[in-house]
Amino acid sequence: MDSNQSCSHIGAIKELKLAKEKVCELCIKQGTDWVHLRTCQTCGVTLCCDSSPMQHMSHHCRKEKHQVIISSEPGERWMYCFVDDEIAEY
């Protein structure tokens, strides 16, 4: 979204994939709680953050090799690249 970004993965994001639902489906299936939600910018899945007990989004991104997520929390406008460990506002 920002052409001056040093991370090419974040720089490649032209249109945001937003959360379709405000839940972590994996937490619901497992009967666990989540703290915050993140949305994968490769496939659009929304899962729980690293502060959540199960850390579903981190596991998803590592397994699927999906690089960039955005926060799905109201009022938060940032994205994060797992590969480059870089965060950027949008």
C-alpha positions as CSV (number, residue, x, y, z in Angstrom):
1,M,0.0,0.0,0.0
2,D,3.0,2.3,0.5
3,S,5.5,2.3,-2.4
4,N,8.3,3.5,0.0
5,Q,8.0,0.3,2.0
6,S,11.2,-1.7,2.3
7,C,9.3,-5.0,2.6
8,S,8.4,-6.2,-0.9
9,H,5.6,-8.5,0.5
10,I,3.8,-5.6,2.1
11,G,4.5,-3.4,-0.9
12,A,2.8,-6.0,-3.2
13,I,-0.5,-5.6,-1.3
14,K,-2.7,-3.5,-3.6
15,E,-6.2,-4.3,-2.2
16,L,-6.9,-5.4,1.4
17,K,-8.8,-8.6,2.2
18,L,-11.0,-7.7,5.1
19,A,-12.5,-10.1,7.7
20,K,-15.8,-11.6,6.6
21,E,-16.6,-12.7,10.1
22,K,-15.3,-11.4,13.4
23,V,-14.5,-14.8,14.9
24,C,-11.6,-17.4,14.8
25,E,-13.3,-20.5,13.4
26,L,-10.5,-22.7,14.7
27,C,-10.9,-21.4,18.2
28,I,-14.7,-22.0,18.0
29,K,-14.1,-25.6,16.8
30,Q,-11.5,-26.2,19.6
31,G,-13.5,-24.5,22.3
32,T,-10.7,-22.0,23.0
33,D,-10.7,-18.2,23.3
34,W,-9.0,-15.6,21.2
35,V,-7.7,-12.1,22.1
36,H,-7.5,-10.3,18.7
37,L,-8.2,-11.3,15.1
38,R,-5.9,-11.1,12.0
39,T,-6.8,-11.5,8.4
40,C,-4.4,-13.2,5.9
41,Q,-3.8,-11.1,2.8
42,T,-3.1,-14.1,0.6
43,C,-6.2,-16.2,1.2
44,G,-8.5,-13.9,3.3
45,V,-8.9,-16.3,6.3
46,T,-9.4,-14.6,9.7
47,L,-7.8,-16.3,12.7
48,C,-6.5,-15.4,16.2
49,C,-3.4,-13.4,17.0
50,D,-0.1,-14.4,18.8
51,S,-1.5,-13.1,22.1
52,S,-4.2,-15.7,21.8
53,P,-3.6,-19.1,23.4
54,M,-3.6,-21.1,20.1
55,Q,-1.9,-18.5,17.8
56,H,-3.8,-19.8,14.8
57,M,-2.8,-17.1,12.4
58,S,1.0,-17.6,12.9
59,H,0.6,-21.3,12.4
60,H,-1.5,-20.7,9.3
61,C,1.0,-18.4,7.7
62,R,4.0,-20.6,8.4
63,K,2.3,-23.8,7.2
64,E,0.8,-22.1,4.0
65,K,3.8,-19.8,3.4
66,H,1.4,-16.8,3.4
67,Q,3.5,-13.7,4.3
68,V,1.2,-10.7,5.2
69,I,-1.6,-10.2,7.6
70,I,-3.7,-7.2,8.7
71,S,-5.2,-6.5,12.0
72,S,-9.0,-7.1,12.0
73,E,-9.6,-5.1,15.1
74,P,-11.7,-1.9,14.9
75,G,-9.6,1.2,14.7
76,E,-6.4,-0.6,13.9
77,R,-4.8,0.0,10.5
78,W,-1.6,-2.0,10.2
79,M,-0.2,-5.0,8.4
80,Y,2.6,-7.3,9.3
81,C,5.0,-9.5,7.2
82,F,6.1,-12.7,8.8
83,V,9.0,-13.2,6.4
84,D,10.6,-9.8,6.9
85,D,9.3,-9.2,10.5
86,E,8.1,-5.8,9.4
87,I,5.0,-3.8,10.3
88,A,3.4,-1.0,8.4
89,E,0.4,1.3,8.8
90,Y,-2.1,1.7,5.9
